[in-house]
Amino acid sequence: MFLNKAYDSSILISNNSVKNKNLLDIAYQAYKLDDTILFKKANTKAYLLSLKLKDSFGVADTYWNYGAFYLKKEKLDSSYYHYNKAHELYSKINHSYYDAKMLYNMAFIQSHLKDYTGSEILLFEAISKFKLLEKKINLYKCYNQLGINYKDLKEYKKAIFYHNKALSFLNKKESHSFYKAGSLNNIGLIHQKLGDHTIAIQYFERALEKRNLELKNPKFYARLIDNIAYNNFLNNQTSKLPDAFYSALKIRNNLSDNPGIVMSKLHLAEYFATIKDTLSAIKYAKQAHSLATEINHNRDKLASLLLLSDIDTKNIATHLKGYITLKDSLQDLERATRNKFTRIRFETDEYILETKRLSLQKIWISVISSIFLIIFILAYLIKRQHSRNKELMLEKKQQKANEEIYELMLKQHTQLEEGRIQERNRISEELHDGALGKLFGTRLGLSFLNVDNSKDFFIKYNSYIDELQQVEKEIRTISHELKNEVLFSRDDFIIIIENLLKKQSKIGMFQYNITYDEKIFWDEIDEKIKINLYRITQEALQNIIKYANAETVELRLFLIQKNLNLSIKDNGIGFNLKKKKKGIGLNNMISRAKKFDGNVSFNSTPNIGTTITISIPIKNIHYDTKI
């Protein structure tokens, strides 16, 4: 009930890895409880989930569960198939311990079907793995199984040798005493086959020395009692018989140990046949045959039929015919099963060889592909570097050409300035020699004019007024010309920057706005500073066009505490300052500013925009405070 609740709870778990582990545990517990429905449900779910997770270990565990389940149901071919699938997967993921355990399980099944050669091969393969892992209990089981195999092959000396070797791997732990008792029982059975019944009984009695055996393992306890009784019977020591046989049978009946019950009844049948109680012998033999048939225990069915053919004289032919038919069919079945196992193993070996071949092929393909990929990458990098070098050279040439153009513009500007200076000197001379001379003459004339009401006075007075008006007009004209020249001189650098903005805005398809401090005397600023500010602006605008995808650009030029500041702001895609590495363009901006003890700051936010601010200290500069 609780296991079913655990299953329902596990299905609801969202974490597939945890769910898969739980399902595997539930399947194993259901197998131990003989709950076939829950076992198959949980194990199938675990198998499908392991495939989904690509968990080879989980898939192997589900095959192991199926192998154990079918072995319990005595469906040996299905059990062998699943153990073999688990072996393949554990081998593939290099889990040597579980791989060796699957080999042992397969060897056990082959031994049961009398394929002793196949069983021996698998056992030695498992032993080689367990030795490397120093798994003593597993080594004990393998050598113990070899002893059983050689007993069935009637090679009794080898059988005893391997049982003693198995015992050498056990220590004096309480938990190991059960294994020791099992081996002592097996050695006793070999001496029974050899006819050494007294020695066999000694081994059985040594096995009985295990403390509390009757309570801890009553099934094995009953087997030992039965074995001692049977060897006493074979040794003609019948004083304690048939009571000893009945004691073992009683325990086996209470435990519902059907194979043990069959064996007890066969021994009783032999005993009663020997003392000429034929009816009791036939009764127990038939009961043994019926139960062996019911539990599909073919070895005991054969033994019961052979015994009945000896003691049931009326039905000898029937029993012999049944014995021969069953033995032939079992031999055919065992042969077919052994062939099936051989085919499974052969296909597995072929699979392993093919896997190795494909793995080697895959390695070669990977190596060759890697070589070609490296060559391609190198060729690409060389070509890219070549293109980059070419691009850098072109940029350098372009930069040099731009600087030359700007220097020519500045030279032209200098020549214009010289022309303006000459013009201002001319205007100054005009004012001094022309307007001032006329004013001086008019002032002298007015100072000597006699004030009266004569006509001559008014004529002279009006002529002096006209002269003053003429001088006023001349001064106003010269003043306007001079003002325009001064303003135009101030704004030459701004005009150059605005022309650059106008040109780049057409290429980058953005709107621009330029703001500048009108009080700055650009003539006082070093030409080299202006060249580098122009180049920084040009580089910034190129970056905006290439990367920013901006719609508007705002450029500001202003003075703060004798620092000339250039600010270029866009509303483009921006970038992450921590992740973005500074390229050649940004480094050039920083380098240009540092030439004049200036600095550059970058402020950018993804999807909002970028602001670049350049600050350069300017010496000996002042504001124009004139209106």
C-alpha positions as CSV (number, residue, x, y, z in Angstrom):
1,M,0.0,0.0,0.0
2,F,2.7,2.4,1.0
3,L,4.8,1.5,-2.1
4,N,1.8,2.3,-4.3
5,K,1.5,5.7,-2.6
6,A,5.2,6.2,-3.1
7,Y,4.7,5.5,-6.8
8,D,1.8,8.0,-7.1
9,S,3.9,10.7,-5.3
10,S,6.9,10.1,-7.5
11,I,5.0,10.5,-10.7
12,L,4.1,14.1,-9.6
13,I,7.8,15.1,-9.1
14,S,8.9,17.7,-11.6
15,N,12.6,16.9,-11.4
16,N,13.0,14.0,-13.8
17,S,16.3,12.8,-12.3
18,V,14.8,12.5,-8.8
19,K,11.7,10.9,-10.3
20,N,13.8,8.4,-12.2
21,K,15.8,7.4,-9.1
22,N,12.6,6.9,-7.1
23,L,11.0,4.8,-9.8
24,L,14.0,2.5,-9.9
25,D,13.9,2.1,-6.1
26,I,10.1,1.4,-6.2
27,A,10.6,-1.2,-9.0
28,Y,13.2,-3.1,-7.0
29,Q,11.1,-3.1,-3.8
30,A,8.0,-4.3,-5.8
31,Y,10.2,-7.1,-7.3
32,K,11.2,-8.2,-3.7
33,L,7.5,-8.1,-2.7
34,D,6.5,-10.2,-5.8
35,D,4.1,-7.3,-6.9
36,T,4.3,-8.0,-10.7
37,I,1.9,-5.2,-11.7
38,L,3.6,-2.5,-9.7
39,F,7.1,-3.8,-10.7
40,K,6.3,-3.7,-14.4
41,K,4.6,-0.3,-14.2
42,A,7.4,1.4,-12.2
43,N,10.3,-0.3,-14.2
44,T,8.7,0.6,-17.6
45,K,8.3,4.2,-16.5
46,A,11.9,4.3,-15.3
47,Y,13.1,2.8,-18.6
48,L,11.3,5.4,-20.7
49,L,12.4,8.3,-18.5
50,S,16.0,7.0,-18.6
51,L,15.9,7.0,-22.4
52,K,14.5,10.5,-22.4
53,L,17.2,11.7,-20.0
54,K,19.9,9.8,-22.0
55,D,20.8,8.1,-18.7
56,S,22.6,4.9,-19.8
57,F,23.1,3.9,-16.1
58,G,19.3,4.2,-15.5
59,V,18.5,2.2,-18.6
60,A,21.0,-0.5,-17.5
61,D,19.4,-0.6,-14.0
62,T,15.9,-1.3,-15.6
63,Y,17.4,-4.2,-17.6
64,W,19.0,-5.5,-14.4
65,N,15.6,-5.3,-12.7
66,Y,13.9,-7.2,-15.6
67,G,16.7,-9.8,-15.5
68,A,16.1,-10.5,-11.8
69,F,12.3,-10.5,-12.3
70,Y,12.3,-13.1,-15.1
71,L,14.9,-15.2,-13.2
72,K,12.5,-15.3,-10.3
73,K,9.8,-16.4,-12.7
74,E,12.2,-19.0,-14.1
75,K,11.9,-17.5,-17.6
76,L,15.6,-18.0,-18.2
77,D,15.8,-16.9,-21.8
78,S,14.1,-13.5,-21.0
79,S,16.3,-13.2,-17.8
80,Y,19.5,-13.8,-19.8
81,Y,18.5,-11.4,-22.5
82,H,18.0,-8.5,-20.0
83,Y,21.1,-9.3,-18.0
84,N,23.0,-9.2,-21.3
85,K,21.6,-5.8,-22.3
86,A,22.5,-4.5,-18.8
87,H,26.0,-5.9,-19.3
88,E,26.4,-4.1,-22.6
89,L,25.4,-0.8,-21.1
90,Y,27.5,-1.1,-17.9
91,S,30.5,-2.1,-20.1
92,K,29.9,0.9,-22.4
93,I,29.9,3.3,-19.5
94,N,32.9,1.6,-17.8
95,H,31.1,0.5,-14.7
96,S,33.2,-2.6,-14.1
97,Y,31.6,-3.7,-10.9
98,Y,28.0,-3.9,-12.2
99,D,29.3,-5.2,-15.5
100,A,31.0,-8.2,-13.7
101,K,27.8,-8.8,-11.6
102,M,25.8,-9.1,-14.9
103,L,28.4,-11.6,-16.2
104,Y,28.0,-13.7,-13.0
105,N,24.2,-13.6,-13.3
106,M,24.4,-14.8,-16.9
107,A,26.9,-17.5,-15.9
108,F,24.4,-18.7,-13.2
109,I,21.7,-19.1,-15.8
110,Q,23.9,-20.9,-18.3
111,S,25.0,-23.3,-15.5
112,H,21.3,-23.9,-14.7
113,L,20.8,-24.9,-18.4
114,K,23.9,-27.1,-18.3
115,D,25.9,-24.9,-20.6
116,Y,28.9,-25.3,-18.4
117,T,31.5,-24.2,-20.9
118,G,29.6,-20.9,-21.6
119,S,29.1,-20.4,-17.8
120,E,32.8,-21.0,-17.1
121,I,33.9,-18.4,-19.7
122,L,31.6,-15.8,-18.2
123,L,32.7,-16.6,-14.7
124,F,36.4,-16.2,-15.4
125,E,35.6,-12.9,-17.2
126,A,33.8,-11.7,-14.1
127,I,36.6,-12.9,-11.8
128,S,39.2,-10.9,-13.7
129,K,37.1,-7.7,-13.1
130,F,36.3,-8.5,-9.4
131,K,40.0,-9.1,-8.7
132,L,40.9,-5.7,-10.0
133,L,38.2,-4.2,-7.8
134,E,39.2,-6.5,-4.8
135,K,35.5,-7.6,-4.3
136,K,36.0,-10.7,-2.1
137,I,32.4,-11.7,-1.7
138,N,31.8,-11.5,-5.4
139,L,35.0,-13.6,-6.0
140,Y,33.6,-16.1,-3.4
141,K,30.3,-16.4,-5.4
142,C,32.1,-16.9,-8.7
143,Y,34.4,-19.6,-7.4
144,N,31.5,-21.2,-5.6
145,Q,29.6,-21.4,-8.9
146,L,32.6,-22.9,-10.6
147,G,32.6,-25.6,-7.9
148,I,28.9,-26.3,-8.6
149,N,29.5,-26.5,-12.3
150,Y,32.3,-29.0,-12.0
151,K,30.2,-31.1,-9.6
152,D,27.5,-31.3,-12.3
153,L,30.2,-32.2,-14.8
154,K,31.3,-35.0,-12.3
155,E,34.8,-33.4,-12.1
156,Y,34.7,-33.7,-8.3
157,K,38.4,-32.9,-7.6
158,K,38.1,-29.6,-9.5
159,A,34.8,-28.9,-7.8
160,I,36.3,-29.3,-4.3
161,F,39.3,-27.2,-5.3
162,Y,37.1,-24.3,-6.4
163,H,34.9,-24.5,-3.3
164,N,37.9,-24.4,-1.1
165,K,39.2,-21.4,-3.1
166,A,35.8,-19.7,-2.6
167,L,36.2,-20.2,1.1
168,S,39.6,-18.5,1.1
169,F,37.8,-15.2,0.3
170,L,35.7,-15.3,3.4
171,N,36.7,-13.8,6.7
172,K,35.3,-14.4,10.2
173,K,32.5,-11.9,10.0
174,E,29.1,-13.1,11.2
175,S,27.6,-12.1,7.8
176,H,30.1,-14.4,6.0
177,S,29.2,-17.4,8.1
178,F,26.1,-18.1,5.9
179,Y,28.3,-18.2,2.8
180,K,30.7,-20.6,4.6
181,A,27.8,-22.8,5.6
182,G,26.6,-22.9,2.0
183,S,30.1,-23.9,0.7
184,L,30.3,-26.6,3.4
185,N,27.0,-28.0,2.2
186,N,28.2,-27.9,-1.4
187,I,31.4,-29.8,-0.5
188,G,29.2,-32.3,1.5
189,L,27.1,-32.9,-1.7
190,I,30.3,-33.6,-3.7
191,H,31.4,-36.3,-1.1
192,Q,27.9,-37.7,-1.3
193,K,28.4,-38.1,-5.1
194,L,31.8,-39.7,-4.4
195,G,30.1,-42.2,-2.0
196,D,32.0,-40.7,1.0
197,H,28.8,-40.4,3.1
198,T,30.5,-40.2,6.5
199,I,32.7,-37.3,5.2
200,A,29.6,-35.7,3.6
201,I,27.7,-35.8,6.9
202,Q,30.7,-34.2,8.7
203,Y,30.5,-31.2,6.3
204,F,26.8,-30.9,6.7
205,E,27.2,-31.0,10.5
206,R,29.9,-28.3,10.3
207,A,27.4,-26.2,8.4
208,L,24.9,-26.7,11.1
209,E,27.3,-25.2,13.6
210,K,26.2,-21.7,12.4
211,R,24.6,-20.0,15.3
212,N,20.8,-19.6,15.3
213,L,20.7,-21.1,11.8
214,E,17.2,-22.6,12.5
215,L,15.8,-19.1,13.2
216,K,17.8,-17.0,10.7
217,N,17.6,-19.4,7.7
218,P,15.1,-22.2,8.4
219,K,15.0,-23.2,4.7
220,F,18.7,-23.9,4.6
221,Y,18.5,-25.5,8.1
222,A,15.8,-27.9,6.7
223,R,18.0,-28.7,3.7
224,L,21.0,-29.7,5.9
225,I,18.8,-31.9,8.1
226,D,17.4,-33.6,4.9
227,N,21.0,-34.0,3.5
228,I,22.2,-35.6,6.7
229,A,19.2,-37.9,6.8
230,Y,19.6,-38.9,3.1
231,N,23.4,-39.6,3.6
232,N,22.6,-41.7,6.7
233,F,20.0,-43.6,4.5
234,L,22.7,-44.1,1.7
235,N,25.1,-45.2,4.4
236,N,22.6,-47.7,5.8
237,Q,22.3,-45.9,9.1
238,T,18.5,-45.8,9.4
239,S,18.0,-45.6,13.1
240,K,16.8,-42.0,13.0
241,L,14.7,-42.5,9.9
242,P,12.2,-41.6,8.7
243,D,11.8,-39.1,11.5
244,A,14.6,-36.9,10.2
245,F,13.0,-36.8,6.8
246,Y,9.7,-35.9,8.4
247,S,11.4,-33.1,10.4
248,A,12.8,-31.5,7.3
249,L,9.5,-31.9,5.4
250,K,7.5,-30.3,8.3
251,I,9.8,-27.2,8.2
252,R,9.5,-27.0,4.4
253,N,5.7,-27.3,4.5
254,N,5.5,-24.4,7.0
255,L,7.7,-22.3,4.7
256,S,5.9,-23.3,1.5
257,D,9.3,-24.3,0.2
258,N,7.9,-26.3,-2.8
259,P,11.3,-27.3,-4.3
260,G,12.4,-28.5,-0.8
261,I,9.1,-30.3,-0.3
262,V,9.6,-32.2,-3.6
263,M,13.1,-33.2,-2.5
264,S,11.9,-34.4,0.9
265,K,9.1,-36.5,-0.7
266,L,11.5,-38.1,-3.2
267,H,13.9,-39.1,-0.4
268,L,10.9,-40.5,1.6
269,A,9.8,-42.4,-1.5
270,E,13.3,-43.9,-1.8
271,Y,13.4,-44.8,1.8
272,F,10.0,-46.5,1.8
273,A,10.9,-48.4,-1.4
274,T,14.0,-49.8,0.3
275,I,12.0,-51.0,3.3
276,K,9.5,-52.6,0.9
277,D,6.6,-50.2,1.8
278,T,5.7,-49.8,-1.9
279,L,2.4,-48.0,-1.4
280,S,4.0,-45.2,0.7
281,A,6.9,-45.0,-1.8
282,I,4.5,-44.7,-4.8
283,K,2.4,-42.2,-2.8
284,Y,5.4,-39.9,-2.0
285,A,6.9,-40.3,-5.5
286,K,3.6,-39.3,-7.2
287,Q,3.1,-36.4,-4.8
288,A,6.7,-35.3,-5.7
289,H,6.0,-35.6,-9.4
290,S,2.7,-33.7,-9.1
291,L,4.2,-30.8,-7.2
292,A,7.3,-30.7,-9.5
293,T,5.0,-30.5,-12.5
294,E,3.0,-27.7,-10.8
295,I,6.1,-25.6,-10.1
296,N,7.6,-26.6,-13.5
297,H,10.7,-28.1,-11.8
298,N,11.9,-30.4,-14.6
299,R,14.9,-31.9,-12.8
300,D,12.7,-33.2,-10.0
301,K,10.0,-34.3,-12.5
302,L,12.6,-36.5,-14.2
303,A,13.8,-37.9,-10.9
304,S,10.2,-38.7,-9.8
305,L,9.4,-40.4,-13.1
306,L,12.6,-42.5,-12.9
307,L,11.8,-43.5,-9.4
308,L,8.2,-44.4,-10.2
309,S,9.4,-46.6,-13.1
310,D,11.4,-48.6,-10.5
311,I,8.7,-48.9,-7.8
312,D,5.4,-48.7,-9.7
313,T,5.6,-52.0,-11.5
314,K,2.1,-51.8,-13.0
315,N,2.9,-48.5,-14.8
316,I,6.5,-49.0,-15.7
317,A,6.0,-48.4,-19.4
318,T,4.0,-45.2,-18.8
319,H,6.6,-43.8,-16.4
320,L,9.5,-44.7,-18.6
321,K,7.9,-43.2,-21.7
322,G,7.1,-40.0,-19.8
323,Y,10.7,-39.9,-18.5
324,I,12.2,-40.4,-22.0
325,T,9.9,-37.9,-23.6
326,L,10.5,-35.3,-21.0
327,K,14.2,-35.8,-21.0
328,D,14.4,-35.5,-24.8
329,S,12.2,-32.4,-24.8
330,L,14.3,-30.9,-22.1
331,Q,17.5,-31.7,-24.0
332,D,16.1,-30.1,-27.1
333,L,14.9,-27.0,-25.1
334,E,18.3,-26.7,-23.3
335,R,20.1,-27.0,-26.6
336,A,17.9,-24.4,-28.3
337,T,18.2,-22.1,-25.3
338,R,22.0,-22.6,-25.2
339,N,22.1,-21.7,-29.0
340,K,19.9,-18.7,-28.3
341,F,22.4,-17.6,-25.5
342,T,25.3,-18.2,-27.8
343,R,23.6,-16.1,-30.5
344,I,23.0,-13.3,-28.0
345,R,26.6,-13.4,-26.9
346,F,27.8,-13.6,-30.5
347,E,25.7,-10.6,-31.5
348,T,27.0,-8.8,-28.4
349,D,30.6,-9.6,-29.4
350,E,29.8,-8.5,-33.0
351,Y,28.2,-5.3,-31.5
352,I,31.3,-4.7,-29.4
353,L,33.6,-5.2,-32.4
354,E,31.5,-3.0,-34.6
355,T,31.3,-0.4,-31.8
356,K,35.1,-0.4,-31.6
357,R,35.4,-0.1,-35.3
358,L,33.0,2.7,-35.5
359,S,34.7,4.4,-32.5
360,L,38.0,4.2,-34.3
361,Q,36.4,5.4,-37.5
362,K,34.8,8.2,-35.6
363,I,38.2,9.2,-34.0
364,W,39.8,9.3,-37.4
365,I,37.0,11.3,-38.9
366,S,37.2,13.7,-35.9
367,V,41.0,14.0,-36.3
368,I,40.8,14.7,-40.0
369,S,37.9,17.0,-39.6
370,S,39.7,18.9,-36.8
371,I,42.8,19.3,-39.1
372,F,40.7,20.6,-42.0
373,L,38.8,22.9,-39.6
374,I,42.1,24.2,-38.1
375,I,43.5,24.8,-41.6
376,F,40.2,26.6,-42.6
377,I,40.3,28.7,-39.4
378,L,44.0,29.6,-40.0
379,A,43.3,30.5,-43.6
380,Y,40.3,32.6,-42.5
381,L,42.3,34.3,-39.8
382,I,45.2,35.0,-42.2
383,K,42.8,36.4,-44.8
384,R,40.9,38.4,-42.1
385,Q,44.2,39.8,-40.7
386,H,45.4,40.7,-44.2
387,S,42.1,42.5,-44.9
388,R,42.3,44.1,-41.5
389,N,45.9,45.3,-42.2
390,K,44.7,46.6,-45.5
391,E,41.8,48.4,-43.9
392,L,44.1,49.9,-41.3
393,M,46.5,51.1,-43.9
394,L,43.6,52.7,-45.9
395,E,42.3,54.2,-42.6
396,K,45.7,55.6,-41.9
397,K,46.0,57.0,-45.4
398,Q,42.5,58.4,-45.1
399,Q,43.4,59.9,-41.7
400,K,46.5,61.5,-43.1
401,A,44.6,62.8,-46.1
402,N,41.9,64.3,-43.8
403,E,44.6,65.9,-41.7
404,E,46.2,67.3,-44.8
405,I,42.8,68.6,-46.0
406,Y,42.2,70.2,-42.6
407,E,45.6,71.7,-42.5
408,L,45.0,73.2,-46.0
409,M,41.6,74.5,-44.7
410,L,43.4,76.0,-41.7
411,K,46.1,77.6,-44.0
412,Q,43.3,79.0,-46.1
413,H,41.7,80.2,-42.9
414,T,45.0,81.8,-41.9
415,Q,45.2,83.6,-45.2
416,L,41.7,84.8,-44.9
417,E,42.5,86.0,-41.4
418,E,45.5,87.9,-42.8
419,G,43.2,89.4,-45.4
420,R,40.7,90.4,-42.7
421,I,43.5,91.9,-40.6
422,Q,44.6,94.0,-43.5
423,E,41.0,95.0,-44.1
424,R,40.6,95.9,-40.5
425,N,43.8,98.0,-40.7
426,R,42.4,99.7,-43.8
427,I,39.2,100.4,-42.0
428,S,41.2,101.7,-39.0
429,E,43.2,104.0,-41.3
430,E,39.9,105.1,-42.9
431,L,38.5,105.9,-39.6
432,H,41.7,107.7,-38.4
433,D,42.6,109.5,-41.6
434,G,39.1,110.0,-43.1
435,A,36.3,110.2,-40.5
436,L,38.4,111.6,-37.7
437,G,40.0,114.2,-40.0
438,K,36.6,115.3,-41.2
439,L,35.3,115.5,-37.6
440,F,38.4,117.5,-36.6
441,G,37.9,120.0,-39.5
442,T,34.2,120.3,-38.8
443,R,34.9,120.8,-35.0
444,L,37.4,123.6,-35.9
445,G,35.0,125.2,-38.3
446,L,32.2,125.2,-35.8
447,S,34.5,126.6,-33.1
448,F,35.3,129.7,-35.3
449,L,31.7,130.2,-36.5
450,N,30.1,133.5,-35.3
451,V,26.7,132.9,-34.0
452,D,24.2,135.5,-35.4
453,N,21.0,135.5,-37.4
454,S,22.6,136.2,-40.7
455,K,22.0,134.2,-43.7
456,D,25.7,133.4,-44.1
457,F,25.7,131.8,-40.6
458,F,22.8,129.5,-41.4
459,I,24.4,128.4,-44.6
460,K,27.7,127.5,-42.9
461,Y,26.0,125.9,-40.0
462,N,23.9,123.6,-42.2
463,S,27.0,122.6,-44.3
464,Y,28.7,121.6,-41.0
465,I,25.7,119.5,-39.9
466,D,25.6,117.8,-43.4
467,E,29.3,117.0,-42.9
468,L,28.6,115.5,-39.5
469,Q,25.8,113.4,-40.8
470,Q,28.1,112.2,-43.6
471,V,30.8,111.2,-41.1
472,E,28.1,109.5,-38.9
473,K,27.0,107.5,-41.9
474,E,30.6,106.6,-42.9
475,I,31.4,105.5,-39.3
476,R,28.2,103.3,-39.2
477,T,29.1,101.6,-42.5
478,I,32.7,101.0,-41.3
479,S,31.4,99.7,-37.9
480,H,29.0,97.2,-39.5
481,E,31.8,95.9,-41.8
482,L,34.1,95.6,-38.9
483,K,31.6,93.8,-36.8
484,N,30.8,91.3,-39.5
485,E,34.4,90.6,-40.1
486,V,35.0,89.9,-36.4
487,L,32.1,87.6,-36.0
488,F,33.0,85.7,-39.1
489,S,36.5,85.2,-37.9
490,R,35.2,83.8,-34.6
491,D,33.0,81.2,-36.2
492,D,35.4,79.6,-38.8
493,F,36.2,76.5,-36.7
494,I,32.4,76.1,-35.9
495,I,31.6,76.3,-39.6
496,I,34.2,73.5,-40.4
497,I,32.6,71.3,-37.7
498,E,29.1,72.1,-38.9
499,N,30.1,71.2,-42.5
500,L,31.4,67.9,-41.2
501,L,28.2,67.2,-39.3
502,K,26.1,68.1,-42.3
503,K,28.1,65.8,-44.6
504,Q,28.0,62.8,-42.1
505,S,24.3,63.2,-41.3
506,K,23.5,62.6,-45.0
507,I,25.5,59.3,-44.9
508,G,24.2,58.2,-41.5
509,M,20.7,59.5,-42.1
510,F,20.4,61.3,-38.7
511,Q,19.3,64.7,-37.6
512,Y,21.9,66.9,-35.9
513,N,22.1,69.9,-33.6
514,I,25.2,71.9,-32.8
515,T,25.5,74.1,-29.7
516,Y,28.6,76.2,-29.0
517,D,29.8,78.9,-26.7
518,E,29.8,82.1,-28.8
519,K,32.2,83.8,-26.4
520,I,35.1,81.5,-27.3
521,F,37.9,83.1,-29.3
522,W,38.9,80.3,-31.6
523,D,41.8,82.3,-32.9
524,E,43.5,82.0,-29.5
525,I,43.2,78.1,-29.4
526,D,46.2,76.1,-30.7
527,E,45.7,74.8,-34.2
528,K,46.8,71.3,-33.2
529,I,44.1,71.2,-30.6
530,K,41.5,72.2,-33.2
531,I,42.9,69.5,-35.6
532,N,42.6,66.8,-33.0
533,L,39.1,67.9,-31.9
534,Y,38.1,67.8,-35.6
535,R,39.6,64.2,-35.9
536,I,37.9,63.1,-32.6
537,T,34.6,64.4,-33.9
538,Q,35.1,62.7,-37.3
539,E,35.9,59.3,-35.5
540,A,32.9,59.6,-33.2
541,L,30.6,60.3,-36.2
542,Q,32.0,57.4,-38.1
543,N,31.3,55.1,-35.1
544,I,27.7,56.4,-34.8
545,I,27.2,55.7,-38.5
546,K,28.7,52.2,-38.3
547,Y,27.3,50.9,-35.0
548,A,24.8,53.2,-33.3
549,N,21.9,53.3,-35.7
550,A,21.1,56.7,-34.2
551,E,18.3,59.1,-35.3
552,T,19.7,62.2,-33.7
553,V,23.2,63.5,-32.8
554,E,23.8,66.5,-30.5
555,L,27.3,68.2,-30.5
556,R,28.2,70.8,-27.9
557,L,31.4,73.0,-27.6
558,F,31.8,74.9,-24.4
559,L,34.3,76.2,-21.8
560,I,34.2,75.1,-18.1
561,Q,36.9,76.6,-15.8
562,K,39.4,77.0,-18.7
563,N,38.7,73.5,-20.0
564,L,37.5,73.2,-23.6
565,N,34.8,70.6,-23.6
566,L,33.5,68.7,-26.7
567,S,30.4,66.6,-26.1
568,I,28.9,64.3,-28.7
569,K,25.6,62.6,-27.8
570,D,23.5,60.1,-29.9
571,N,20.3,58.2,-29.2
572,G,21.5,55.0,-30.8
573,I,21.6,51.4,-29.5
574,G,24.4,52.0,-27.1
575,F,26.6,49.3,-25.6
576,N,27.7,47.7,-22.3
577,L,30.8,49.5,-21.1
578,K,31.9,46.5,-19.0
579,K,31.7,44.0,-21.8
580,K,32.7,46.1,-24.8
581,K,36.4,46.3,-25.5
582,K,37.8,49.6,-26.7
583,G,38.6,49.4,-30.4
584,I,41.2,51.3,-32.4
585,G,38.8,54.3,-32.9
586,L,38.1,54.8,-29.2
587,N,41.7,54.3,-28.3
588,N,42.7,57.0,-30.9
589,M,40.3,59.4,-29.3
590,I,41.8,58.8,-25.9
591,S,45.3,59.1,-27.3
592,R,44.6,62.4,-29.1
593,A,43.1,63.9,-25.9
594,K,46.1,62.8,-23.8
595,K,48.5,64.7,-26.2
596,F,47.1,67.9,-24.7
597,D,46.7,66.6,-21.1
598,G,43.0,66.0,-21.8
599,N,40.7,63.1,-21.0
600,V,37.8,61.3,-22.7
601,S,34.8,59.8,-20.9
602,F,32.2,57.4,-22.3
603,N,28.7,57.0,-21.0
604,S,26.5,54.5,-22.7
605,T,23.3,52.7,-21.9
606,P,22.0,49.9,-24.2
607,N,18.9,51.0,-26.3
608,I,19.2,54.5,-24.9
609,G,22.4,56.0,-26.4
610,T,26.0,57.1,-26.0
611,T,27.6,60.3,-24.8
612,I,31.3,61.0,-25.5
613,T,32.9,63.9,-23.6
614,I,36.4,65.3,-24.3
615,S,37.9,67.8,-22.0
616,I,41.2,69.6,-22.8
617,P,42.7,72.3,-20.6
618,I,43.3,75.6,-22.5
619,K,45.8,78.2,-21.3
620,N,45.7,82.0,-21.8
621,I,42.1,82.0,-23.1
622,H,39.4,84.5,-22.1
623,Y,35.8,85.2,-22.8
624,D,34.6,88.0,-25.0
625,T,32.7,90.3,-22.6
626,K,31.9,92.9,-25.2
627,I,28.4,93.3,-26.6
